[in-house]
Amino acid sequence: MSDGLFTAVLGLAGLLLLGGFVWMLRNAWRSMAVQSRRGLLGRMLARQGAHPPEGTSYSAEAAALAVRRCARCRAADECERFLATGDREGFEAFCPNATYILRQVRDARGEEAPAG
């Protein structure tokens, strides 16, 4: 094998290793971000007096979508701050799951959905 070809193969192998390392770091970072958000939805539901979707009018699919929205939410820091205050009102301004949470609250109270 010529020196030029050997250098090219070695360089390519190095790039592949570096790319794999960057990919692993990226996945680890995303996993940590999701782990840190785990429980925010449950805490928000509990704060509002609702509970996870067992026996409510929302389907398992709706619950799974809510969990996914929470895991990908860009307002997680704001959510943490809100939960730390003890307030019950105001989350609707930043929470992408506000409709879901309010529906869970209505179901927990046995209320009908508003007309409209």
N, C-alpha and C positions, 0 to 999 in steps of 0.2 A: 504494500500500500504506500502510495506516495505521501510525503509530508503534508502537502496541501489538503489531500483527501482526509488524512488522519486528523488534521486540525479542524476541518469542517465537521467531521463526525463527532469529535470531542466537543466542539462548540455547540452543536445541536443537542447532544446529550446533556450538557450543562444547562441549556435553555429549557429543556424538558423538565429537568429536576427543579430548576428555579420556578417554572410555571406551576408544577405540582405543589411546591411549597407554598406559593402565593395562594393557590386555590384552597389548600388546607387551612391556611390562616384566615382566609375570607369566610369559609364555612364555620370555623370555630368562633369567629367574631359574631356572625349571624346567630349561631346557636346560643351564645351567651346573651345576646340582646333579647332573643325570644324567651330564654329562661328568666331573665330579670323582669319580664312583663307577665310571666305566668302568674295567674292569681289576681291580676288587676280587675278582670271582668267579674270574677267571683266576689271580690271585695266591694266592687261598685254595686253589684246586685244586692249584696248583704246590707250595704249602707242605705240603699233605697227601700229596704224591707222586702225585697224579693229573694227568690232562691233560684238555684239552677233549674233548668227547664223541665224537670220531672213533673208530669201532670199538668202542664200548661198548654195553651193553644199553639205554641210554637213547635215546629217540628225539630227533629234531630238535625236536619240539614240547616235550619235557621240558626240553631245553637252553634253548629260547626262553623258557619259563616261568621258569626259574632266572635268566636274565638280567633278565627283567622284575621278578622279586621283588627282585633285587639293586638294580636302578635305583630302586625305590620304597622300599627298606628304610630304616627309621628308626634303625637301629643302625649306620649307615655310619661314624660317628665311632668307635664301639667296635670296629668291624672294622679300621679303620685303626690304632688303638692295638694291637689284638691282632697284626696283621701286623708291626708295628714291634718287637714283643717277640721274635720268632723262635720262639715257642711253637708246638706242633702240637696241643695238647689244650686244650679249653675253649671253642672256638668254638661248640659245640653249644648252649651256654646262651643265645646271642643271635642266632645266624644262622638266618634262615628257610629257608636252603638246606642246612641240615645233613644232612638225609636224602639229598638229591641228591649232595652232596659225598662223603658216606660211601659211597654206592653207586659213585661214580666211583673211589674209593680201592679198594674191593673188586674192581671190574672191572680196574683197573690191576694189582692183585696176582694176578688170576686166581682170586679166592676166590668161593665161593658165597654167596648172600644167606642170612642167618640164618633158620632156620625160625620160623614164628610168625605 
